[in-house]
């Protein structure tokens, strides 16, 4: 391993584990190889984040300039506030996006961490620069198409940026802070913020503009959920059965899904008798729910099955056929 990679590993990986940089000669080859692997993982993640954030900025800028800005509609959150002030005060949107989001970035720095705040600042600044320098053509004058597709591209941009570990709209940072202080959910705070934004739009612009803006927001939020949560929807199954080995084999062989087996106890009877039992946990797509329920019914009609919806998964054996683990 050449000296360049050795120094890079020491400064980016091993230093974070409180290794002394002066102790370069005491670092053995095993540690260097492990550090090299971790460094490659970090570099891959960084490249992936840069690509996602760049795509997010491009999509959001296209949605804003080609649809939302020419029509005079707005969105929810910090972006909606910036768009509203652009209409009222005739200020450049690029400047207002940075000004409106600056307090949220400062909050993120104190609440979430430096890395997130730095990436958010870069993403928002990048969006402002693209809007200020890159001309996008106006696509359509149809108000309904503008509100739907403007929201679609804006939501896709925000979602891709979140996938990359940053944000283009700092409203959620404020929602996190207020939810902790007020004891409410983050969703409730976001709804209140957007209610104020759209009420202001109805007052300063028009009721029609506010209604179309609400369509834009709904399209953006649905697209955002789709991008963040993934294309497929997953369901987790927890199965308690005396014939767990047969059910586990069926899941592995028939569905090609991985399983996790827990050692547990089942309780039954008036006096709470318990017995040792294997509990199976697996995750499948929503298209396989009916088949799995049917196969479980064939093996053990008395099996106790609990289903939970989950947003997304990573790793494991969800998207490819493999052996049980």
C-alpha positions as a Python dict, from the first residue, in 0.01 Angstrom:
ca = {
    (1, 'X'): (0, 0, 0),
    (2, 'X'): (157, 332, -107),
    (3, 'X'): (218, 621, 130),
    (4, 'X'): (-66, 833, -11),
    (5, 'X'): (-336, 576, 76),
    (6, 'X'): (-169, 508, 407),
    (7, 'X'): (-179, 876, 507),
    (8, 'X'): (-538, 912, 381),
    (9, 'X'): (-653, 613, 585),
    (10, 'X'): (-479, 747, 894),
    (11, 'X'): (-633, 1090, 859),
    (12, 'X'): (-989, 990, 767),
    (13, 'X'): (-1057, 656, 933),
    (14, 'X'): (-811, 559, 1204),
    (15, 'X'): (-792, 910, 1347),
    (16, 'X'): (-1166, 897, 1414),
    (17, 'X'): (-1098, 591, 1627),
    (18, 'X'): (-856, 793, 1839),
    (19, 'X'): (-545, 654, 1674),
    (20, 'X'): (-248, 881, 1713),
    (21, 'X'): (-119, 1017, 1385),
    (22, 'X'): (229, 1008, 1528),
    (23, 'X'): (191, 634, 1577),
    (24, 'X'): (196, 552, 1205),
    (25, 'X'): (468, 291, 1256),
    (26, 'X'): (261, 117, 1523),
    (27, 'X'): (-36, 64, 1291),
    (28, 'X'): (-18, -292, 1159),
    (29, 'X'): (-124, -420, 818),
    (30, 'X'): (-451, -567, 946),
    (31, 'X'): (-562, -227, 1076),
    (32, 'X'): (-457, -62, 752),
    (33, 'X'): (-651, -314, 542),
    (34, 'X'): (-959, -268, 760),
    (35, 'X'): (-917, 108, 737),
    (36, 'X'): (-881, 83, 360),
    (37, 'X'): (-1209, -107, 339),
    (38, 'X'): (-1386, 148, 556),
    (39, 'X'): (-1239, 431, 349),
    (40, 'X'): (-1373, 274, 27),
    (41, 'X'): (-1717, 246, 188),
    (42, 'X'): (-1703, 611, 293),
    (43, 'X'): (-1595, 720, -56),
    (44, 'X'): (-1875, 520, -221),
    (45, 'X'): (-2129, 672, 16),
    (46, 'X'): (-1992, 1021, -52),
    (47, 'X'): (-2013, 976, -429),
    (48, 'X'): (-2366, 837, -399),
    (49, 'X'): (-2473, 1131, -180),
    (50, 'X'): (-2324, 1383, -424),
    (51, 'X'): (-2509, 1223, -717),
    (52, 'X'): (-2841, 1211, -529),
    (53, 'X'): (-2813, 1571, -406),
    (54, 'X'): (-2716, 1692, -756),
    (55, 'X'): (-3014, 1513, -913),
    (56, 'X'): (-3237, 1653, -639),
    (57, 'X'): (-3121, 2008, -702),
    (58, 'X'): (-3179, 1970, -1077),
    (59, 'X'): (-3528, 1824, -1033),
    (60, 'X'): (-3635, 2087, -779),
    (61, 'X'): (-3499, 2374, -990),
    (62, 'X'): (-3679, 2239, -1297),
    (63, 'X'): (-4007, 2211, -1106),
    (64, 'X'): (-3975, 2562, -969),
    (65, 'X'): (-3866, 2745, -1285),
    (66, 'X'): (-4058, 2552, -1550),
    (67, 'X'): (-4388, 2518, -1362),
    (68, 'X'): (-4434, 2690, -1027),
    (69, 'X'): (-4266, 3030, -1069),
    (70, 'X'): (-4430, 3130, -1402),
    (71, 'X'): (-4775, 3037, -1269),
    (72, 'X'): (-4744, 3225, -942),
    (73, 'X'): (-4826, 2920, -731),
    (74, 'X'): (-4640, 2827, -414),
    (75, 'X'): (-4553, 2515, -218),
    (76, 'X'): (-4558, 2441, 153),
    (77, 'X'): (-4279, 2482, 405),
    (78, 'X'): (-3975, 2705, 370),
    (79, 'X'): (-3990, 2685, -10),
    (80, 'X'): (-4348, 2807, 1),
    (81, 'X'): (-4252, 3097, 227),
    (82, 'X'): (-3974, 3195, -15),
    (83, 'X'): (-4212, 3173, -313),
    (84, 'X'): (-4473, 3382, -130),
    (85, 'X'): (-4222, 3657, -51),
    (86, 'X'): (-4104, 3645, -412),
    (87, 'X'): (-4458, 3719, -528),
    (88, 'X'): (-4524, 3990, -270),
    (89, 'X'): (-4187, 4169, -258),
    (90, 'X'): (-4059, 4079, -607),
    (91, 'X'): (-3727, 3958, -461),
    (92, 'X'): (-3516, 3698, -643),
    (93, 'X'): (-3618, 3348, -537),
    (94, 'X'): (-3256, 3231, -518),
    (95, 'X'): (-3175, 3491, -253),
    (96, 'X'): (-3494, 3427, -54),
    (97, 'X'): (-3436, 3051, -48),
    (98, 'X'): (-3106, 3104, 128),
    (99, 'X'): (-3241, 3370, 365),
    (100, 'X'): (-3551, 3171, 468),
    (101, 'X'): (-3356, 2848, 520),
    (102, 'X'): (-3063, 3004, 708),
    (103, 'X'): (-3233, 2987, 1052),
    (104, 'X'): (-3321, 2623, 989),
    (105, 'X'): (-2960, 2540, 902),
    (106, 'X'): (-2846, 2703, 1226),
    (107, 'X'): (-3105, 2497, 1415),
    (108, 'X'): (-2984, 2182, 1238),
    (109, 'X'): (-2628, 2263, 1341),
    (110, 'X'): (-2730, 2268, 1707),
    (111, 'X'): (-2991, 1990, 1701),
    (112, 'X'): (-2880, 1733, 1443),
    (113, 'X'): (-2509, 1788, 1384),
    (114, 'X'): (-2242, 1960, 1179),
    (115, 'X'): (-2233, 1709, 894),
    (116, 'X'): (-2606, 1732, 825),
    (117, 'X'): (-2606, 2112, 855),
    (118, 'X'): (-2310, 2140, 617),
    (119, 'X'): (-2471, 1915, 355),
    (120, 'X'): (-2801, 2101, 389),
    (121, 'X'): (-2625, 2436, 341),
    (122, 'X'): (-2447, 2304, 32),
    (123, 'X'): (-2773, 2164, -114),
    (124, 'X'): (-2975, 2483, -54),
    (125, 'X'): (-2693, 2701, -187),
    (126, 'X'): (-2665, 2476, -491),
    (127, 'X'): (-3038, 2507, -558),
    (128, 'X'): (-3020, 2885, -527),
    (129, 'X'): (-2725, 2902, -770),
    (130, 'X'): (-2897, 2679, -1027),
    (131, 'X'): (-3214, 2889, -1012),
    (132, 'X'): (-3009, 3208, -1049),
    (133, 'X'): (-2790, 3093, -1337),
    (134, 'X'): (-2960, 2813, -1532),
    (135, 'X'): (-3260, 2907, -1752),
    (136, 'X'): (-3540, 2650, -1771),
    (137, 'X'): (-3818, 2672, -2031),
    (138, 'X'): (-4180, 2720, -1930),
    (139, 'X'): (-4354, 2390, -2010),
    (140, 'X'): (-4727, 2464, -1996),
    (141, 'X'): (-4980, 2730, -1903),
    (142, 'X'): (-5245, 2484, -1787),
    (143, 'X'): (-5294, 2553, -1418),
    (144, 'X'): (-5381, 2197, -1320),
    (145, 'X'): (-5081, 2051, -1506),
    (146, 'X'): (-4858, 2316, -1353),
    (147, 'X'): (-4971, 2239, -998),
    (148, 'X'): (-4940, 1860, -1041),
    (149, 'X'): (-4612, 1837, -1231),
    (150, 'X'): (-4453, 2130, -1053),
    (151, 'X'): (-4522, 1950, -725),
    (152, 'X'): (-4400, 1622, -873),
    (153, 'X'): (-4058, 1753, -976),
    (154, 'X'): (-4018, 1959, -660),
    (155, 'X'): (-4112, 1664, -438),
    (156, 'X'): (-3880, 1433, -632),
    (157, 'X'): (-3597, 1682, -586),
    (158, 'X'): (-3653, 1714, -212),
    (159, 'X'): (-3679, 1336, -177),
    (160, 'X'): (-3358, 1267, -370),
    (161, 'X'): (-3177, 1525, -159),
    (162, 'X'): (-3300, 1362, 162),
    (163, 'X'): (-3177, 1029, 25),
    (164, 'X'): (-2840, 1198, -10),
    (165, 'X'): (-2840, 1304, 354),
    (166, 'X'): (-2938, 1671, 314),
    (167, 'X'): (-3251, 1886, 277),
    (168, 'X'): (-3375, 2154, 37),
    (169, 'X'): (-3646, 2267, 278),
    (170, 'X'): (-3563, 2329, 643),
    (171, 'X'): (-3920, 2313, 775),
    (172, 'X'): (-3875, 1965, 920),
    (173, 'X'): (-3584, 2085, 1134),
    (174, 'X'): (-3814, 2346, 1290),
    (175, 'X'): (-4085, 2080, 1326),
    (176, 'X'): (-3845, 1857, 1521),
    (177, 'X'): (-3760, 2141, 1762),
    (178, 'X'): (-4123, 2250, 1815),
    (179, 'X'): (-4249, 1895, 1857),
    (180, 'X'): (-4002, 1840, 2141),
    (181, 'X'): (-4104, 2160, 2316),
    (182, 'X'): (-4479, 2135, 2257),
    (183, 'X'): (-4512, 1759, 2300),
    (184, 'X'): (-4677, 1712, 1958),
    (185, 'X'): (-4583, 1503, 1658),
    (186, 'X'): (-4361, 1633, 1377),
    (187, 'X'): (-4648, 1581, 1131),
    (188, 'X'): (-4881, 1802, 1337),
    (189, 'X'): (-4627, 2085, 1341),
    (190, 'X'): (-4572, 2063, 964),
    (191, 'X'): (-4950, 2075, 906),
    (192, 'X'): (-4978, 2389, 1123),
    (193, 'X'): (-4688, 2557, 939),
    (194, 'X'): (-4838, 2478, 599),
    (195, 'X'): (-5182, 2594, 713),
    (196, 'X'): (-5029, 2934, 793),
    (197, 'X'): (-4845, 2942, 460),
    (198, 'X'): (-5155, 2863, 251),
    (199, 'X'): (-5373, 3099, 455),
    (200, 'X'): (-5122, 3375, 381),
    (201, 'X'): (-5131, 3281, 12),
    (202, 'X'): (-5510, 3309, 10),
    (203, 'X'): (-5488, 3653, 172),
    (204, 'X'): (-5200, 3806, -25),
    (205, 'X'): (-5254, 3633, -362),
    (206, 'X'): (-5598, 3481, -414),
    (207, 'X'): (-5808, 3190, -297),
    (208, 'X'): (-5768, 3025, -639),
    (209, 'X'): (-5388, 3052, -620),
    (210, 'X'): (-5395, 2908, -268),
    (211, 'X'): (-5610, 2612, -380),
    (212, 'X'): (-5382, 2532, -673),
    (213, 'X'): (-5085, 2569, -439),
    (214, 'X'): (-5238, 2309, -211),
    (215, 'X'): (-5254, 2070, -507),
    (216, 'X'): (-4887, 2145, -571),
    (217, 'X'): (-4806, 2066, -210),
    (218, 'X'): (-5005, 1740, -214),
    (219, 'X'): (-4831, 1629, -534),
    (220, 'X'): (-4492, 1720, -388),
    (221, 'X'): (-4556, 1541, -57),
    (222, 'X'): (-4679, 1222, -225),
    (223, 'X'): (-4380, 1218, -459),
    (224, 'X'): (-4150, 1285, -165),
    (225, 'X'): (-4294, 985, 23),
    (226, 'X'): (-4259, 769, -288),
    (227, 'X'): (-3892, 863, -339),
    (228, 'X'): (-3795, 823, 28),
    (229, 'X'): (-3994, 509, 109),
    (230, 'X'): (-3900, 328, -210),
    (231, 'X'): (-4093, 176, -496),
    (232, 'X'): (-4203, -137, -315),
    (233, 'X'): (-4401, -149, 6),
    (234, 'X'): (-4296, -413, 254),
    (235, 'X'): (-4480, -605, 523),
    (236, 'X'): (-4312, -769, 821),
    (237, 'X'): (-4459, -1102, 940),
    (238, 'X'): (-4417, -1236, 1294),
    (239, 'X'): (-4536, -1598, 1306),
    (240, 'X'): (-4587, -1802, 1624),
    (241, 'X'): (-4652, -2168, 1546),
    (242, 'X'): (-4570, -2514, 1675),
    (243, 'X'): (-4478, -2604, 1318),
    (244, 'X'): (-4233, -2316, 1277),
    (245, 'X'): (-3969, -2534, 1104),
    (246, 'X'): (-4209, -2622, 826),
    (247, 'X'): (-4323, -2261, 788),
    (248, 'X'): (-3962, -2139, 782),
    (249, 'X'): (-3871, -2392, 514),
    (250, 'X'): (-4174, -2286, 310),
    (251, 'X'): (-4078, -1917, 328),
    (252, 'X'): (-3722, -1995, 222),
    (253, 'X'): (-3806, -2244, -53),
    (254, 'X'): (-4139, -2118, -189),
    (255, 'X'): (-4093, -1742, -152),
    (256, 'X'): (-3714, -1725, -157),
    (257, 'X'): (-3709, -1492, 145),
    (258, 'X'): (-3481, -1483, 445),
    (259, 'X'): (-3609, -1557, 793),
    (260, 'X'): (-3499, -1477, 1146),
    (261, 'X'): (-3588, -1725, 1422),
    (262, 'X'): (-3637, -1608, 1781),
    (263, 'X'): (-3648, -1834, 2083),
    (264, 'X'): (-3963, -1753, 2277),
    (265, 'X'): (-4244, -1885, 2493),
    (266, 'X'): (-4612, -1917, 2409),
    (267, 'X'): (-4870, -1870, 2682),
    (268, 'X'): (-5204, -2050, 2690),
    (269, 'X'): (-5479, -2173, 2924),
    (270, 'X'): (-5653, -2012, 3220),
    (271, 'X'): (-5349, -2053, 3445),
    (272, 'X'): (-5098, -1904, 3200),
    (273, 'X'): (-4910, -2220, 3105),
    (274, 'X'): (-4607, -2152, 2885),
    (275, 'X'): (-4410, -2360, 2640),
    (276, 'X'): (-4088, -2301, 2447),
    (277, 'X'): (-4149, -2216, 2084),
    (278, 'X'): (-3964, -2076, 1781),
    (279, 'X'): (-4092, -1740, 1653),
    (280, 'X'): (-4033, -1659, 1285),
    (281, 'X'): (-3979, -1308, 1155),
    (282, 'X'): (-3968, -1232, 782),
    (283, 'X'): (-4022, -939, 546),
    (284, 'X'): (-4203, -969, 212),
    (285, 'X'): (-4351, -738, -50),
    (286, 'X'): (-4721, -655, -43),
    (287, 'X'): (-4779, -867, -355),
    (288, 'X'): (-4679, -1179, -160),
    (289, 'X'): (-4905, -1128, 144),
    (290, 'X'): (-5192, -1337, 11),
    (291, 'X'): (-4967, -1626, -91),
    (292, 'X'): (-4785, -1633, 243),
    (293, 'X'): (-5110, -1629, 441),
    (294, 'X'): (-5245, -1909, 225),
    (295, 'X'): (-4933, -2125, 272),
    (296, 'X'): (-4933, -2066, 649),
    (297, 'X'): (-5300, -2168, 662),
    (298, 'X'): (-5215, -2496, 486),
    (299, 'X'): (-4935, -2580, 731),
    (300, 'X'): (-5088, -2457, 1058),
    (301, 'X'): (-5440, -2307, 1061),
    (302, 'X'): (-5393, -2214, 1428),
    (303, 'X'): (-5070, -2016, 1377),
    (304, 'X'): (-5066, -1671, 1534),
    (305, 'X'): (-4960, -1415, 1271),
    (306, 'X'): (-4889, -1044, 1323),
    (307, 'X'): (-4837, -817, 1018),
    (308, 'X'): (-4671, -473, 1028),
    (309, 'X'): (-4623, -232, 740),
    (310, 'X'): (-4269, -103, 701),
    (311, 'X'): (-4146, 175, 474),
    (312, 'X'): (-3824, 37, 333),
    (313, 'X'): (-3554, -221, 390),
    (314, 'X'): (-3180, -248, 343),
    (315, 'X'): (-2970, -559, 301),
    (316, 'X'): (-3099, -905, 384),
    (317, 'X'): (-3279, -1118, 127),
    (318, 'X'): (-3578, -910, 21),
    (319, 'X'): (-3514, -839, -344),
    (320, 'X'): (-3346, -1160, -457),
    (321, 'X'): (-3402, -1527, -410),
    (322, 'X'): (-3160, -1692, -172),
    (323, 'X'): (-3131, -1941, 115),
    (324, 'X'): (-3277, -1881, 459),
    (325, 'X'): (-3054, -1741, 725),
}
